[in-house]
Amino acid sequence: MASFRLADRQLGGGHVYNSLLIYLRTEVATSLIGLGSVRGTEAFRDAAVLTEMAGWMAHDSGRDDVAQGHLISALSFGQAAADPSVAANVEAGMSHLAFQGGQADQAVDLARSGLERLHAAKPVPVLAARLHAMKARALARLGYAKQAQHSLDSAREELAAVGTEFALEWVAPFDEAALASEAASILLELRMFPAATQEANRALELRDASRARSRALGQMTLAQSLIAQDQVEAACAVAHDLLGTCQSLGSIRISRDLADLQTALEPYASSRPVKEALDRMTAVTRHRRLLLASLTVTEGAQV
């Protein structure tokens, strides 16, 4: 789990997906039919976590249809495990994917379902914080500002309760940097631009260079919040830093967000700094298109 997560963060899901599929089909599938060393609840838990991870890699590669199939399978594995928090962990991922797919109502429902599952499990503050954050982001998209801010506050309270206890290795990581990044996106959605800028800067301060995709996404949010405040030259400076790190990331999501950022800057193209940033974006986009064309997602990949 740790090795696949690390590679995904640094390279993007497109580079890692097929390797994870091989692992799912050999090691994980073998354990599920009783031929491996792992048994029972632990086998279903591992299958749920890794299959959900495969779903996110498929999404990162631009195949949301394949991603959805993985997540449905992951939820089935999670429900077969004795611990309700396993299925709740999958529903956090499903909520995030629904939001990315423009289904904010479904994202709220999935986050709520995950939180309800946690009521029947031992406390997992990291997972509760992630679910509250997913709920907050979807509520913000739907225009429920007060409810979104309440859910964001709940996420902060849960994460503050994590303390120093041993972290469950199978739970999807969600730390202060991740919460700051989500908060920035939520506040941007709510048009609270100075606060969004502050949270985006905090996320970048907390994320080191090893988290290339997370940093790139944070830089996108920061640039968008600066543009919304007419701080266009500052946004261009952020964009130049972003372009220096995102060229080799195998992530369709990065490409889509980069296109959105380019669109946001185009009305200011008469400015020399903006024109320079746009020209460089065009070159990087061309490079990324060639890169992503070489990455394929295998069909019918569920365990």
matplotlib code that plots the C-alpha trace (Angstrom):
import matplotlib.pyplot as plt

x = [0.0, 2.7, 4.8, 1.8, 0.7, 4.2, 4.6, 1.1, 1.8, 5.1, 4.3, 0.5, -1.9, -1.3, 2.3, 1.4, -2.1, -1.1, 1.4, -1.3, -3.6, -1.0, -0.7, -4.5, -4.8, -2.0, -1.4, -4.8, -7.1, -5.1, -5.7, -9.4, -9.8, -7.9, -4.6, -2.5, -1.3, -3.9, -7.3, -10.8, -11.4, -7.8, -8.0, -11.3, -9.9, -6.7, -8.8, -11.0, -8.2, -6.1, -9.1, -10.2, -6.6, -6.9, -10.1, -8.4, -5.5, -8.0, -9.7, -6.3, -5.7, -9.0, -11.2, -14.0, -16.1, -13.3, -12.8, -16.4, -16.3, -13.3, -14.9, -18.1, -16.0, -14.0, -17.2, -18.3, -15.0, -15.3, -18.8, -17.5, -14.9, -16.0, -14.9, -17.5, -14.7, -13.3, -16.5, -16.5, -13.0, -14.2, -17.2, -14.9, -13.2, -16.5, -17.7, -14.6, -15.0, -18.7, -17.7, -15.0, -17.7, -20.0, -22.4, -22.3, -25.7, -24.3, -21.1, -22.9, -24.9, -21.8, -20.0, -23.0, -23.2, -19.5, -20.0, -23.0, -20.9, -18.2, -20.8, -20.7, -16.9, -14.1, -13.2, -11.0, -10.5, -8.5, -11.2, -14.0, -12.1, -11.8, -15.5, -16.5, -14.2, -15.7, -19.2, -18.1, -16.8, -19.9, -22.2, -20.1, -20.6, -24.4, -24.4, -25.0, -22.4, -23.3, -23.6, -20.3, -18.5, -20.0, -18.7, -15.3, -15.2, -16.1, -13.2, -10.9, -12.1, -11.7, -8.2, -7.3, -8.4, -5.9, -3.1, -0.2, -2.0, -0.8, -2.2, -4.0, -1.8, -4.8, -6.8, -6.3, -4.0, -5.6, -3.4, -3.2, -1.9, -4.7, -7.3, -5.7, -5.9, -9.6, -10.3, -8.8, -11.0, -14.1, -13.4, -12.7, -16.1, -17.7, -15.9, -14.0, -10.9, -8.5, -9.2, -8.8, -5.4, -4.3, -5.3, -3.7, -0.4, -0.6, -1.1, 1.9, 4.0, 3.1, 3.7, 7.2, 8.5, 7.8, 4.1, 4.3, 0.6, -0.7, 1.6, 0.5, -3.2, -2.5, -0.7, -3.7, -6.1, -3.7, -3.4, -7.2, -7.8, -5.2, -6.8, -10.2, -8.7, -7.1, -3.6, -2.8, 1.0, 1.2, -0.9, 1.5, 4.4, 2.6, 1.8, 5.5, 6.4, 3.6, 4.7, 8.2, 6.9, 3.9, 5.3, 5.9, 2.9, 0.8, -2.5, -5.5, -6.8, -3.7, -4.2, -7.9, -7.1, -4.2, -6.6, -9.0, -6.2, -5.2, -8.8, -8.9, -5.7, -6.7, -8.8, -5.5, -3.4, -2.6, -0.3, 3.3, 3.6, 0.3, 1.3, 4.6, 2.8, 0.2, 2.9, 4.6, 1.4, 0.7, 4.2, 3.7, 0.2, 1.6, 4.3, 1.7, -0.6, 2.2, 3.1, -0.5, -1.1, 1.6, -0.2, -3.0, -5.6, -6.3, -10.0, -12.0, -9.6, -11.6, -10.5]
y = [0.0, 2.5, 1.8, 2.3, 5.4, 6.9, 6.2, 7.6, 10.8, 11.4, 10.2, 10.3, 7.4, 7.0, 5.8, 3.3, 1.9, -1.1, -2.2, -2.1, -4.1, -6.9, -6.9, -7.0, -10.0, -12.0, -11.2, -9.8, -12.1, -15.1, -14.1, -13.7, -17.3, -18.6, -19.5, -16.8, -16.1, -13.4, -14.6, -13.2, -9.7, -8.6, -10.0, -8.1, -4.9, -5.0, -5.8, -2.8, -0.4, -1.4, -1.6, 1.9, 3.0, 1.5, 3.5, 6.7, 5.9, 5.1, 8.5, 10.2, 8.5, 9.9, 6.8, 7.5, 4.6, 2.2, 4.1, 3.7, 0.0, -0.3, 1.7, -0.4, -3.5, -1.9, -1.1, -4.7, -5.8, -3.2, -4.4, -7.9, -6.9, -6.9, -3.3, -0.7, 1.9, -0.1, 0.6, 4.2, 4.7, 3.6, 5.9, 8.8, 8.0, 7.5, 10.9, 12.6, 10.9, 11.9, 15.5, 15.4, 14.0, 16.9, 14.9, 17.1, 15.7, 12.2, 13.3, 14.7, 11.4, 9.2, 11.3, 11.2, 7.4, 7.0, 9.1, 7.0, 3.8, 5.3, 5.6, 1.8, 1.6, 2.5, 6.2, 6.9, 10.7, 11.0, 9.2, 11.3, 14.5, 13.4, 12.6, 15.9, 17.7, 15.8, 16.7, 20.4, 20.7, 19.2, 21.4, 24.5, 23.5, 23.2, 26.7, 25.8, 28.1, 27.8, 24.0, 23.8, 25.9, 23.8, 20.6, 22.2, 23.1, 19.5, 18.3, 20.5, 19.3, 15.7, 16.2, 18.0, 14.9, 12.7, 13.5, 11.1, 7.8, 5.1, 5.7, 2.8, 2.1, 1.1, 4.3, 6.8, 9.5, 12.9, 15.4, 19.1, 19.8, 17.8, 19.7, 23.0, 22.1, 21.1, 24.2, 26.4, 24.8, 25.1, 28.8, 29.5, 27.9, 30.2, 33.2, 33.9, 34.6, 36.0, 33.1, 30.7, 32.2, 31.8, 28.1, 27.4, 29.0, 26.9, 23.7, 24.5, 25.3, 21.9, 19.8, 18.9, 18.3, 14.5, 15.2, 16.5, 16.1, 17.6, 20.6, 21.0, 21.0, 23.4, 25.8, 25.6, 26.7, 29.4, 30.8, 30.8, 32.6, 35.2, 35.8, 36.2, 39.1, 40.6, 39.7, 38.4, 38.9, 37.0, 34.3, 34.1, 33.6, 30.7, 29.3, 29.4, 27.4, 25.0, 24.4, 23.6, 20.6, 19.2, 18.3, 14.6, 14.0, 11.2, 12.8, 13.8, 15.8, 18.0, 18.6, 19.6, 22.0, 23.4, 24.1, 25.8, 28.0, 28.9, 29.9, 32.1, 33.9, 34.5, 37.7, 39.3, 38.2, 41.8, 41.9, 40.7, 38.5, 36.8, 36.3, 34.7, 32.4, 31.5, 30.7, 28.5, 26.8, 26.0, 24.3, 22.3, 21.3, 20.0, 18.0, 16.6, 15.5, 13.5, 12.0, 11.0, 9.5, 6.9, 5.9, 3.3, 2.1, -1.6, -2.5, -4.9, -4.4, -5.2, -8.0]
z = [0.0, 1.0, -2.1, -4.5, -2.7, -2.9, -6.6, -7.3, -5.4, -7.2, -10.7, -11.1, -11.5, -15.2, -14.6, -11.8, -12.6, -14.7, -12.1, -9.4, -11.6, -11.8, -8.1, -7.6, -10.0, -8.5, -4.8, -3.8, -5.8, -4.5, -0.9, -1.5, -2.7, 0.2, -1.4, 0.1, 3.6, 4.4, 5.6, 6.3, 7.3, 6.6, 3.1, 2.3, 3.9, 1.8, -1.4, -0.6, 0.0, -3.0, -5.4, -4.3, -5.0, -8.4, -9.0, -8.2, -10.5, -13.3, -12.6, -12.7, -16.1, -17.5, -17.3, -14.9, -16.2, -15.2, -11.9, -11.0, -11.5, -9.2, -6.5, -6.6, -6.2, -3.4, -1.5, -1.8, -0.4, 2.4, 3.3, 3.6, 6.1, 9.8, 10.4, 9.1, 8.8, 5.8, 3.8, 5.1, 3.7, 0.3, 0.5, 1.1, -2.2, -3.9, -2.6, -4.0, -7.4, -7.6, -6.9, -9.6, -11.9, -11.3, -9.1, -5.9, -4.6, -4.7, -3.2, -0.2, 0.2, 0.0, 2.6, 4.9, 4.5, 5.3, 8.5, 9.5, 9.1, 11.4, 14.2, 14.4, 14.4, 16.6, 16.2, 13.2, 13.3, 10.1, 8.1, 9.8, 8.9, 5.3, 5.0, 6.6, 4.1, 1.2, 2.4, 2.9, -0.7, -2.2, -0.1, -1.2, -4.8, -4.2, -2.7, 0.9, 2.4, 6.1, 6.0, 4.1, 6.7, 9.5, 7.8, 7.3, 11.0, 11.8, 9.7, 11.6, 14.9, 13.9, 12.6, 15.8, 17.7, 15.9, 18.3, 18.3, 18.3, 15.9, 12.4, 10.6, 7.6, 5.4, 6.0, 3.1, 4.5, 5.3, 7.1, 7.9, 4.4, 2.8, 4.9, 4.0, 0.3, 0.6, 2.7, 0.0, -2.7, -0.5, 0.3, -3.4, -4.2, -1.6, -3.2, 0.1, -1.9, 0.7, 3.0, 0.1, -0.7, 2.9, 3.0, -0.4, 0.8, 4.0, 2.0, -0.1, 3.0, 4.5, 1.3, 0.4, -3.1, -2.9, -3.2, -6.7, -7.7, -4.4, -4.8, -8.4, -7.4, -4.6, -6.9, -9.3, -6.5, -5.3, -8.8, -9.3, -6.0, -7.0, -10.4, -8.6, -6.6, -9.8, -8.6, -12.0, -12.0, -8.7, -10.3, -13.2, -10.8, -9.2, -12.7, -13.7, -10.5, -11.3, -14.9, -13.7, -11.7, -13.6, -17.0, -16.2, -14.0, -15.5, -14.4, -16.6, -13.6, -13.7, -17.5, -17.0, -14.2, -16.2, -19.1, -16.6, -15.4, -18.9, -19.6, -16.5, -17.6, -21.2, -20.6, -19.4, -22.4, -23.3, -20.2, -21.0, -17.9, -18.7, -22.4, -21.3, -18.9, -21.5, -24.1, -21.6, -20.7, -24.3, -24.6, -21.4, -22.5, -25.8, -23.9, -21.5, -24.4, -25.8, -22.4, -21.6, -25.0, -24.2, -21.0, -21.4, -19.0, -19.1, -19.6, -17.4, -14.6, -11.4, -9.1]

ax = plt.figure().add_subplot(projection="3d")
ax.plot(x, y, z, "-o")
ax.set_aspect("equal")
plt.show()
